[in-house]
């Protein structure tokens, strides 16, 4: 039997490793708007936060007018390259099989655009595990995990006290805490253990197998 009625998963850094797709698309977008792109390794922090927030930081206040153009350039490349430049973490299918068998509702809550998230799940054979897929809209709304989780609570009618959010960045943990949802941080993604602890994660897991020990 599951400990929770509703289990919400982040996507990037939790179920899949998209670092090539995201960093290469960020660099491409910066070059498209005439900005110098840093080395891809220096763009790893962009995995997790909302897209336009990332470009706002990279471009700075003097070039804030380029944020929307950069976001669209990113999306054009990402839509073509993402599936080929993303991999699935080991143990994800087995973890989701066990959770589904135990009976809780499984939902996706990502700051990735919802259409992209849906396509990634389908490409990796994961879509059928999820009762609902929730993500940011093309205009950037619902890109903040706090707002996204509130939206899910209202739309699906889940009980926060019977729910848990699982993700690899502070945004997942902060979003959960803001909405009175339990949180599990995963250390194998792109946020450090220190980041997850500082954000207030209830538990930190080092593998999908450890996630099962907590939620079941």
Secondary structure, 3 states (H helix, E strand, C coil): CCCCCEEEECCECCCEECHHHHHHHHHHHHHHCCCCCCCHHHHHHHCCCCHHHHHHHHHCHHHHHHHHHHHHHHHHHHHHHCHHHCEECCCHHHHHHHHHHHCCEEEEEEEEEHHHHHHHHHHCCCHHHCCEEEEECCCCCCCCHHHHHHHHHHHHCCCHHHEEEEECCHHHHHHHHHCCCEEEEECCCCCCHHHHHHHCCCEEECCHHHHHHHHC
